[in-house]
Amino acid sequence: MDQQEALKRIAKLRELIAYHNRRYYQLDDPEISDVEYDRMMRELIDLEEQFPDAGLAESPTRRVGAAPLEKFSPFNHLTPMLSLANTYSEDEITEFDERIKRYLGMTDAVSFCVEPKIDGVAVNLVYENGTLTVGATRGDGQVGEDVTQNIKTIHSIPRVIKKTASVPVPQSIEIRGEVYIEKEAFQRLNRRRIEAGEPPFANPRNAAAGSLRQLDSRITAGRPLNLFCYALGQTVGRQFKTHWEIIQTLNHWGFPVNPLIEQAGDIQSCVHYYQLMNERRKQLPYEIDGVVIKVNDLSFQDRLGAVSRSPRWAVACKFEALQETTEIIDIQVSVGRTGALTPVAVMRPVNVGGVVVSRATLHNQDEIDKKDIRIGDTVIIQRAGDVIPDVVKVVESKRTGAERKFVMPATCPGLHPDGPICGAPVVRIEGESAYRCIGLSCPAQISEHIKHFASRGAMDIDGLGEKMVNQMVVAGLISDPADLFYLTKDQLLALERMADKSAQNLLDAIERSKKPTLQKFIYALGIRHVGEHIAGILARQFLTLDAVMQASAENLKGIREIGPEVAGSITKFFAQTGNRRVIEKLLEAGVAPLEMVKPEKESSPLAGKSFVFTGSLAKMTRTEAKSLVEALGAKATESVTKNLDYLVAGDTPGSKLQKARALGVPILNEDDFFRLINPD
């Protein structure tokens, strides 16, 4: 790229970034994903380094966020609220450590503090003589918005610093924190907005930002805002030596600090923490998009200083993005095992969180109508875990007028790739959002039900994928899940592209699946409203399959987390003669769900023991393993300490395995674990 082309690109990038800064920081309505924004910023930084005469003073690479909104009074921060530089890999984390050592002229290990990077809104709290006087947003880093009245509605923020004899309160202090909304609270908030006819928030961060910028603080008070404090600005009347000392002091003063903040003796410990948080992020009650690494020694921080908009002594280590922007090419309909028709967006392929996706669920017609999703729209999609993504919102500014609205079909499309179209009428039952096929012999439902039965979270029959199931259904080999256990090699060899070894491998996998946990078996049955979690509750409560099948609706409603709708669905399922006949066929074929016997404490080999699970288990999920040991009188924890009784390590274990070895904790592989709980 020559200089003229580079200057044009620099000007364009600055214009785009300024526009998206306003959408993100001022309007709380982003049009692009974080990763797309970060790509533009990094490209601009690279170009400005190559062409330093491009006029840097007004570049967004030298500024933080956007100017404060005029509807709020401006507040000048006593010390700037800088933005952190980003890294995206473990190699870049190591490079950060090398830069610090070069700058400090050190060869010894540098100690750090590490913490989850909360996906929220940065705020600055000013206390005078221990009393909260100002709460402000970050704004452009120098000047923020005075939102004191809204800040005061957040219950976790102290109005007055707690005084103790050992930890004196400074005359004046700036306390920096992140305002956020937990995942479940965010979902409840969006449900209320949709019911009220209001547009849903795109993500928890936008919900928090919009809540803080309300002109009526009563609206803010009704939003489920929380805060984690993580740093100090200007402090008068108190000095600190390390960042860790600051975190401990904030805790003593009564400020909420994240319990996952840790000290790290070297950069390798930071890398292990990054890996651990990436593994745990799905289980946390709030959204995190990475971790933050900070030099612990404050004198080192002073020597390192800052460059442009970011401190040299800290870095944000981002996880792979779980949101992206793409285009909807078409909307197709899939038919589930309960007959529900689900519209699915077919999209331009895009990498979301390390996975290339081209399809996203649109849930139902009501959801499409509420979000006004059309074929041809540019949308922001979100992938929460290893599941098909959701469409978060439409980028309306990208519409051209050529987009087309979607209407649910009047007859079932069947969506069976090798068989006839179903064609049965599609109806919407009163009180439900889903449209359903009422055809009793719908081929799609048969296939989907068997695919669910064989899936990893259910019976986990290796090698029984979608194409194989479809072939078997079309060939008439299976019409219910029990038929799988009566298949012969000759029948399988008659299928297209089925070799002798493949047929035998499939029969072996079916045979291995005959002793599932009770939780897996219940989940595999495909009872409406009964996912893996509810299946686990039923298994732990009733212990045997027969007890679950005999449970009354009243007994079920008495169990926590099972309401009338779920209880009714369970009892109706087991009351149907056809369903009981399939279960009898399964048992006659030798399928024997493992009963969860709740032994007396003194007779259980696990009673009083503590377990930590790491890595992937082959025979069950870690959640199921935890439920199993708890049912046997043991305790499943997350932390590895010297008092831990056992660490169970599956495939690709994390840093917990190394820590357990260092502490001398007994380590079991999966086979050892099953021999321990079932010595016979």
C-alpha positions in Angstrom: 0.0 0.0 0.0 1.5 3.3 -1.0 1.2 6.5 1.1 -1.8 7.9 -0.8 -3.8 4.7 -0.5 -2.8 4.4 3.2 -3.9 8.0 4.0 -7.3 7.3 2.4 -7.7 4.1 4.3 -6.6 5.9 7.6 -9.2 8.6 7.0 -11.9 6.0 6.3 -11.1 3.9 9.4 -11.1 7.0 11.6 -14.5 8.0 10.2 -15.9 4.5 10.8 -14.5 4.1 14.3 -15.8 7.5 15.3 -19.3 6.5 14.0 -19.2 3.2 15.9 -17.9 4.8 19.0 -21.0 7.0 19.1 -23.2 4.0 18.5 -21.6 2.0 21.2 -20.7 4.6 23.9 -23.5 7.2 23.5 -26.5 5.5 21.9 -25.9 2.0 23.5 -26.9 0.6 20.1 -23.9 -1.0 18.4 -24.2 -2.1 14.7 -21.1 -4.3 14.7 -19.6 -6.9 16.9 -16.7 -6.2 19.3 -14.3 -8.3 17.3 -15.1 -6.4 14.1 -14.5 -3.1 15.9 -11.2 -4.4 17.3 -10.1 -5.5 13.8 -10.6 -1.9 12.5 -8.8 -0.4 15.5 -5.8 -2.7 15.1 -5.6 -2.0 11.4 -5.6 1.7 12.1 -2.9 1.4 14.7 -0.7 -0.6 12.3 -1.2 2.0 9.5 -0.5 4.9 11.8 2.8 3.2 12.9 3.8 2.8 9.2 2.7 6.4 8.3 3.3 8.6 11.4 2.8 11.8 9.5 -0.9 11.1 9.2 -1.9 13.5 12.0 -2.4 11.5 15.2 -3.7 14.2 17.6 -7.4 13.6 16.7 -7.1 9.9 15.9 -9.5 7.6 17.8 -6.3 5.5 18.6 -5.4 8.4 21.0 -8.7 8.7 22.6 -11.0 6.5 24.8 -14.7 6.0 24.0 -16.7 9.0 22.9 -17.6 12.4 24.2 -20.2 12.6 27.0 -23.8 13.1 26.0 -25.2 16.6 26.4 -28.2 15.5 28.4 -25.8 14.8 31.4 -23.5 17.2 33.1 -19.8 16.6 32.3 -17.5 15.4 35.0 -13.7 15.9 34.7 -12.0 12.8 36.0 -9.2 13.6 38.5 -7.0 11.1 36.8 -7.7 9.7 33.2 -9.6 6.5 32.8 -7.5 4.8 30.1 -8.5 2.0 27.9 -6.6 -1.3 27.9 -4.6 -2.6 24.9 -5.9 -6.0 23.7 -4.2 -9.3 23.1 -5.8 -12.3 21.5 -3.5 -15.3 22.1 -1.2 -16.9 24.7 1.8 -15.9 22.6 0.8 -12.2 22.8 0.4 -12.6 26.6 4.1 -13.8 26.7 5.1 -10.9 24.4 3.5 -8.4 26.9 5.7 -9.9 29.7 8.8 -9.6 27.5 8.0 -5.9 26.7 7.6 -5.1 30.4 10.9 -6.7 31.3 12.7 -4.9 28.5 11.3 -1.6 29.6 12.2 -2.2 33.3 15.6 -3.7 32.4 14.7 -6.9 34.3 15.4 -10.6 33.8 13.6 -11.9 37.0 9.9 -12.8 36.9 7.4 -10.0 37.2 4.4 -10.6 39.5 0.9 -9.7 38.3 -2.7 -9.6 39.4 -5.2 -11.3 37.1 -9.0 -10.9 37.0 -11.9 -11.7 34.7 -12.7 -8.9 32.2 -16.3 -8.1 32.9 -18.3 -7.1 29.9 -20.0 -4.0 31.4 -19.7 -0.3 31.7 -16.7 1.4 33.4 -17.6 4.0 36.1 -15.6 6.3 38.4 -16.8 6.8 42.0 -15.5 9.8 43.9 -15.6 9.7 47.8 -14.8 12.7 49.9 -14.1 11.9 53.6 -15.7 8.5 53.0 -18.9 9.7 51.5 -20.0 9.1 47.8 -20.2 12.5 46.1 -19.9 11.7 42.3 -20.6 8.7 40.1 -19.6 9.2 36.5 -19.2 7.1 33.3 -15.8 6.9 31.6 -16.8 9.0 28.6 -13.7 9.9 26.5 -11.4 9.0 29.4 -10.9 12.6 30.4 -14.5 13.8 30.8 -17.4 11.5 31.7 -21.1 11.9 32.3 -22.3 12.7 35.8 -24.8 9.9 36.6 -24.6 10.2 40.4 -28.3 9.8 41.1 -28.4 6.6 38.9 -25.2 5.2 40.5 -26.8 5.6 44.0 -29.6 3.3 43.0 -27.1 0.3 42.7 -27.4 -1.5 46.0 -23.9 -3.0 46.0 -22.3 0.5 45.9 -21.6 1.8 49.4 -22.9 5.4 50.1 -20.3 5.6 52.9 -16.9 3.8 53.1 -16.9 1.3 56.0 -14.4 2.5 58.6 -12.2 0.1 60.5 -9.3 0.8 62.9 -6.8 -1.2 60.7 -7.8 0.3 57.4 -8.2 4.1 57.6 -10.4 6.0 55.0 -8.6 8.5 52.8 -9.6 12.2 52.6 -10.4 11.8 48.8 -10.4 8.9 46.5 -11.5 7.8 43.0 -12.7 4.2 42.9 -13.0 2.5 39.4 -15.4 -0.3 38.7 -17.5 -2.1 36.1 -21.3 -2.0 36.2 -22.8 -5.1 34.8 -26.0 -7.2 34.7 -26.0 -11.0 35.3 -27.1 -13.4 32.6 -30.3 -14.6 34.2 -31.3 -11.1 35.2 -30.7 -9.9 31.7 -32.9 -12.6 30.2 -35.7 -11.7 32.7 -35.3 -8.0 31.8 -35.6 -8.7 28.1 -38.7 -10.9 28.6 -40.3 -8.0 30.4 -39.4 -5.6 27.7 -40.8 -7.8 25.0 -44.0 -8.4 26.9 -44.3 -4.6 27.2 -43.8 -4.1 23.5 -40.3 -2.6 23.9 -37.3 -3.7 21.9 -35.0 -6.1 23.7 -31.4 -5.2 24.6 -28.7 -6.7 22.4 -26.6 -7.9 25.3 -26.0 -7.4 29.0 -23.4 -4.7 28.4 -25.8 -2.6 26.4 -28.6 -3.1 29.0 -26.2 -1.9 31.7 -25.2 1.2 29.7 -28.7 2.1 28.8 -29.8 1.7 32.4 -27.1 4.0 33.7 -28.0 6.7 31.2 -31.7 7.1 32.2 -32.8 10.6 32.9 -35.3 9.2 35.5 -33.3 7.4 38.2 -36.4 5.4 39.1 -36.0 3.5 35.9 -32.4 2.8 36.7 -33.5 1.6 40.2 -35.7 -1.0 38.5 -32.8 -2.5 36.5 -30.7 -5.4 38.0 -27.4 -3.5 38.0 -24.3 -4.8 39.9 -20.8 -3.6 40.3 -17.3 -5.0 40.7 -14.5 -2.6 41.8 -11.1 -3.2 40.4 -8.8 -0.1 40.7 -8.2 3.4 42.2 -7.6 6.7 40.6 -6.4 9.7 42.5 -6.0 9.0 46.2 -5.3 11.6 48.9 -4.4 10.5 52.4 -3.5 6.9 51.7 -0.7 5.1 49.9 -0.4 1.6 48.5 2.5 -0.6 47.4 0.8 -3.2 45.3 -2.4 -3.6 43.3 -3.2 -6.7 45.4 -3.1 -4.4 48.5 -5.7 -2.1 46.8 -8.0 -5.0 46.0 -7.8 -6.3 49.6 -8.4 -2.8 51.0 -11.4 -2.2 48.7 -12.9 -5.4 50.1 -12.3 -4.3 53.7 -14.0 -1.0 52.9 -17.2 -2.8 51.8 -16.8 -2.5 48.1 -17.7 -5.5 45.9 -14.6 -7.0 44.3 -14.5 -10.1 42.1 -13.7 -13.2 44.2 -11.8 -14.6 41.2 -9.1 -12.0 41.2 -5.8 -13.7 42.0 -2.1 -12.9 42.3 0.2 -14.5 39.7 3.9 -15.0 40.4 4.9 -15.0 36.7 3.5 -14.7 33.2 3.0 -18.5 32.9 0.6 -18.4 35.9 -1.2 -15.6 34.0 -1.5 -17.9 30.9 -2.9 -20.7 33.1 -5.4 -18.3 34.6 -6.5 -17.2 31.0 -7.0 -20.9 30.1 -9.0 -21.5 33.3 -11.3 -18.5 32.8 -11.9 -19.5 29.2 -12.9 -22.9 30.4 -15.2 -21.5 33.2 -16.7 -18.6 31.4 -19.9 -20.5 30.4 -20.5 -21.3 34.1 -20.1 -17.8 35.4 -23.3 -15.9 36.2 -22.1 -12.8 34.3 -20.5 -12.3 30.9 -16.8 -12.0 30.6 -14.9 -11.5 27.3 -11.4 -12.1 28.5 -9.1 -11.5 31.4 -7.0 -8.5 32.6 -3.4 -8.8 33.6 -1.9 -6.0 35.7 1.6 -5.5 37.0 1.3 -5.9 40.8 4.0 -3.6 42.0 2.8 0.0 41.8 6.3 1.5 41.6 6.7 -0.6 38.4 3.4 0.8 37.1 4.7 4.3 37.6 7.9 3.5 35.8 6.1 1.9 32.9 3.6 4.7 32.5 1.2 4.9 29.5 1.3 5.2 25.7 -1.5 7.1 23.9 -4.8 5.7 25.3 -3.5 2.6 27.2 -1.2 1.9 30.2 1.9 -0.1 29.5 1.5 -2.1 32.7 -1.8 -3.8 31.9 -3.4 -5.7 29.1 -6.8 -7.2 28.3 -6.5 -10.7 27.0 -9.6 -11.3 24.9 -11.3 -14.6 24.3 -12.5 -15.5 20.9 -15.6 -13.5 20.1 -19.0 -14.9 20.7 -20.8 -12.2 18.6 -20.4 -11.4 14.9 -22.1 -9.5 12.1 -23.4 -11.4 9.0 -26.2 -11.5 6.4 -29.3 -13.7 6.3 -29.5 -15.4 2.9 -32.6 -17.4 3.5 -35.0 -18.6 6.3 -35.8 -22.3 6.3 -38.0 -24.4 8.6 -36.9 -27.5 10.5 -39.3 -29.9 12.2 -38.4 -31.1 15.7 -39.1 -34.4 17.4 -42.2 -32.8 19.1 -43.6 -31.6 15.7 -42.6 -28.0 16.4 -41.6 -26.0 13.3 -38.5 -23.9 14.0 -37.5 -21.2 11.5 -33.7 -21.2 11.0 -31.7 -18.4 9.4 -29.3 -19.5 6.7 -26.4 -17.0 6.8 -23.3 -15.9 5.1 -20.7 -18.1 7.0 -18.9 -16.3 9.8 -16.4 -17.2 12.5 -18.1 -16.8 15.9 -16.0 -17.8 19.0 -13.7 -20.0 16.9 -16.5 -21.8 15.1 -17.6 -21.1 11.6 -21.4 -20.9 11.6 -23.9 -20.5 8.8 -27.2 -21.1 10.6 -28.9 -19.5 13.5 -32.2 -20.3 15.2 -35.0 -17.8 15.0 -37.1 -19.7 17.5 -40.6 -18.9 16.2 -42.7 -16.6 14.2 -43.4 -14.3 17.1 -39.6 -13.8 17.7 -39.2 -13.0 14.0 -42.0 -10.5 14.1 -40.8 -8.8 17.3 -37.2 -8.4 16.0 -38.5 -7.7 12.5 -36.1 -10.1 10.9 -36.2 -10.4 7.2 -34.5 -12.4 4.5 -31.6 -10.3 3.3 -31.0 -8.4 6.6 -27.6 -7.7 8.1 -27.7 -9.0 11.7 -25.6 -9.4 14.8 -25.5 -13.0 15.9 -24.5 -14.5 19.2 -23.2 -17.9 20.2 -23.6 -18.8 23.9 -21.7 -22.0 24.3 -21.4 -24.8 21.7 -24.9 -24.4 20.4 -26.5 -23.0 17.3 -26.4 -19.1 17.5 -29.2 -16.6 18.1 -29.9 -13.5 16.0 -29.5 -10.7 18.6 -30.7 -7.8 16.5 -31.1 -6.4 13.0 -28.8 -3.7 11.8 -31.6 -1.6 10.2 -29.2 1.1 8.9 -27.9 -1.6 6.4 -31.3 -2.2 4.8 -31.7 -1.6 1.1 -35.4 -2.2 0.6 -34.8 -5.6 -1.1 -35.4 -7.5 2.1 -38.3 -10.0 2.3 -40.6 -10.8 5.2 -41.0 -14.5 6.3 -44.3 -16.3 6.9 -44.6 -19.8 8.5 -45.8 -22.4 5.9 -49.3 -23.7 6.1 -48.2 -27.4 5.5 -45.4 -29.3 7.1 -42.2 -29.2 4.9 -41.1 -32.5 6.3 -37.4 -31.7 5.9 -36.6 -35.4 5.5 -33.7 -35.4 2.9 -34.3 -38.9 1.5 -38.0 -39.4 1.9 -41.4 -37.8 0.9 -42.5 -34.4 2.1 -44.9 -34.7 5.0 -47.5 -32.1 3.8 -49.7 -32.4 7.0 -51.4 -29.3 8.2 -49.5 -26.9 10.5 -51.5 -25.5 13.4 -50.8 -23.2 16.3 -52.2 -24.4 19.6 -53.8 -21.7 21.8 -51.4 -20.4 24.5 -48.3 -21.6 22.6 -45.8 -19.7 20.5 -44.8 -22.7 18.4 -46.5 -23.9 15.1 -46.7 -27.7 15.1 -47.2 -30.4 12.5 -50.1 -32.7 13.5 -49.1 -35.5 11.1 -48.8 -38.7 13.1 -46.3 -40.2 10.6 -44.2 -37.2 10.0 -40.8 -38.6 8.9 -38.9 -35.6 10.3 -40.2 -36.2 13.8 -39.2 -39.8 13.7 -35.7 -39.0 12.6 -35.3 -36.1 15.0 -36.4 -38.1 17.9 -34.0 -40.9 17.2 -31.1 -38.4 16.6 -31.8 -36.9 20.0 -32.0 -40.3 21.7 -28.5 -41.2 20.3 -26.9 -37.8 20.9 -23.9 -37.3 23.2 -25.9 -35.8 26.1 -28.3 -38.7 25.9 -27.4 -42.3 25.0 -24.1 -41.2 23.3 -24.1 -43.8 20.5 -20.9 -43.0 18.6 -21.2 -43.1 14.8 -25.0 -42.7 14.6 -25.2 -39.4 12.9 -27.9 -37.6 11.0 -27.3 -39.3 7.6 -27.2 -42.7 9.1 -30.5 -42.2 11.0 -32.2 -40.8 7.9 -31.1 -43.9 5.9 -32.4 -46.2 8.5 -35.8 -44.5 8.7 -36.2 -44.4 5.0 -35.2 -48.1 4.7 -37.8 -48.9 7.4 -35.2 -50.4 9.8 -36.2 -48.2 12.7 -39.4 -46.4 13.6 -38.6 -45.8 17.3 -35.4 -45.6 19.5 -35.8 -49.2 20.7 -35.4 -50.5 17.2 -31.7 -49.5 17.3 -31.0 -52.4 19.7 -32.5 -55.0 17.4 -30.5 -54.1 14.3 -28.4 -56.8 12.7 -25.1 -56.5 10.7 -26.9 -57.8 7.6 -29.4 -55.0 7.8 -26.7 -52.4 8.2 -24.6 -53.8 5.3 -27.6 -53.2 3.0 -27.4 -49.5 3.6 -25.6 -47.2 1.2 -21.8 -46.9 1.8 -21.8 -49.2 4.8 -18.7 -51.5 5.0 -18.3 -54.5 7.3 -16.1 -52.6 9.8 -18.3 -49.6 10.0 -21.4 -51.8 10.6 -19.6 -53.7 13.4 -18.3 -50.4 14.9 -21.9 -49.1 15.0 -23.2 -52.3 16.6 -20.5 -52.1 19.2 -21.3 -48.5 20.0 -25.0 -49.4 20.4 -24.0 -52.3 22.7 -21.8 -49.9 24.8 -24.7 -47.5 25.3 -26.8 -50.1 27.1 -25.8 -48.9 30.6 -26.4 -45.2 30.6 -26.8 -43.1 33.8 -30.5 -42.7 34.8 -30.1 -39.0 34.0 -28.9 -39.7 30.5 -31.7 -42.2 29.9 -34.5 -39.9 31.0 -33.1 -37.1 28.9 -32.8 -39.4 25.9 -36.5 -40.2 26.0 -37.2 -36.7 24.7 -39.9 -35.7 27.2 -41.1 -32.2 26.4 -39.6 -29.6 28.8 -37.2 -32.1 30.3 -33.6 -31.2 29.4 -30.4 -32.5 30.9 -30.8 -30.4 34.1 -34.4 -31.5 34.9 -33.4 -35.1 34.0 -30.7 -34.9 36.6 -33.2 -33.6 39.2 -35.6 -36.4 38.5 -32.8 -39.0 38.7 -31.5 -37.7 42.1 -35.0 -37.4 43.5 -36.5 -40.8 42.5 -33.3 -42.9 42.1 -34.9 -45.5 39.7 -36.6 -45.4 36.4 -39.7 -47.2 37.7 -40.1 -44.5 40.4 -39.9 -41.8 37.9 -42.5 -43.4 35.7 -44.9 -43.9 38.6 -44.5 -40.3 40.0 -47.7 -38.3 40.2 -48.1 -34.7 39.1 -48.5 -33.7 42.7 -45.3 -35.4 43.7 -43.5 -33.8 40.8 -44.8 -30.3 41.6 -43.4 -30.6 45.1 -39.8 -30.7 43.7 -37.9 -27.5 43.4 -37.6 -26.3 39.8 -40.4 -28.4 38.5 -43.6 -26.5 38.0 -47.1 -27.5 36.8 -46.3 -27.4 33.1 -43.2 -29.6 33.4 -45.0 -32.0 35.9 -47.9 -32.3 33.5 -45.6 -33.0 30.5 -43.8 -35.8 32.4 -46.9 -37.5 33.6 -48.6 -37.3 30.2 -45.5 -38.8 28.6 -45.4 -41.9 30.8 -49.2 -42.2 30.7 -49.1 -42.9 26.9 -49.2 -46.5 26.0 -47.0 -46.1 23.0 -44.2 -44.5 25.1 -44.4 -47.2 27.7 -44.2 -49.9 25.0 -41.0 -48.3 23.6 -39.5 -48.2 27.1 -40.4 -51.9 27.6 -38.7 -52.7 24.3 -35.6 -50.9 25.4 -35.4 -52.8 28.7 -36.1 -56.2 26.9 -33.2 -55.4 24.6 -30.9 -55.2 27.6 -30.8 -51.4 28.1 -30.4 -51.0 31.9 -30.2 -47.4 33.2 -27.9 -47.2 36.3 -30.0 -46.7 39.4 -28.9 -44.0 41.7 -28.8 -45.7 45.1 -28.6 -43.3 48.0 -26.5 -45.3 50.5 -26.2 -44.7 54.2 -23.3 -42.4 54.9 -21.3 -45.0 56.8 -21.6 -47.5 53.9 -20.7 -45.1 51.1 -17.1 -45.2 49.9 -17.5 -41.5 48.9 -19.2 -40.2 52.0 -17.5 -37.0 53.2 -15.0 -37.0 50.3 -14.4 -34.0 48.1 -13.9 -34.2 44.3 -12.8 -31.8 41.5 -13.3 -32.8 37.9 -11.2 -31.5 35.0 -11.0 -32.3 31.3 -13.6 -34.2 29.2 -15.1 -37.5 30.5 -16.1 -40.2 28.0 -18.9 -41.9 29.8 -20.7 -38.8 31.2 -20.5 -35.1 31.4 -18.7 -33.4 34.3 -22.1 -32.1 35.4 -23.4 -35.6 35.6 -20.3 -36.8 37.4 -20.7 -34.1 40.0 -24.4 -35.0 40.5 -23.3 -38.7 40.9 -20.8 -38.1 43.7 -23.2 -35.7 45.5 -25.9 -38.4 45.4 -23.3 -40.7 47.0 -22.6 -38.4 49.9 -19.5 -36.6 48.5 -18.9 -33.0 47.6 -18.0 -31.7 44.2 -16.0 -28.5 44.2 -14.2 -26.2 41.8 -11.0 -25.4 43.7 -7.9 -27.5 44.0 -6.5 -27.3 47.6 -4.2 -29.5 49.7 -7.4 -30.8 51.5 -9.0 -32.1 48.3 -9.5 -35.9 48.4 -9.5 -36.6 44.7 -9.0 -34.9 41.3 -10.6 -36.8 38.4 -8.8 -36.0 35.2 -10.4 -36.7 31.8 -9.0 -35.9 28.3 -7.3 -32.5 27.9 -7.3 -31.5 31.5 -6.6 -27.9 32.5 -4.2 -26.3 34.9 -6.0 -28.0 37.9 -4.1 -31.2 37.1 -0.7 -29.5 37.5 -1.8 -27.8 40.7 -3.1 -31.1 42.1 0.3 -32.8 41.3 2.1 -30.0 43.1 0.0 -30.3 46.2 0.1 -34.1 46.3 -3.6 -34.6 45.7 -4.6 -38.1 44.6 -5.4 -38.1 40.9 -7.8 -40.5 39.2 -8.4 -41.2 35.6 -12.0 -42.0 34.5 -11.7 -45.8 34.9 -10.2 -45.3 38.4 -13.1 -43.1 39.3 -15.7 -45.7 38.2 -13.9 -48.4 40.1 -13.9 -46.2 43.2 -17.6 -45.6 43.1 -18.5 -49.2 42.0 -15.8 -51.5 43.4 -17.7 -54.6 42.3 
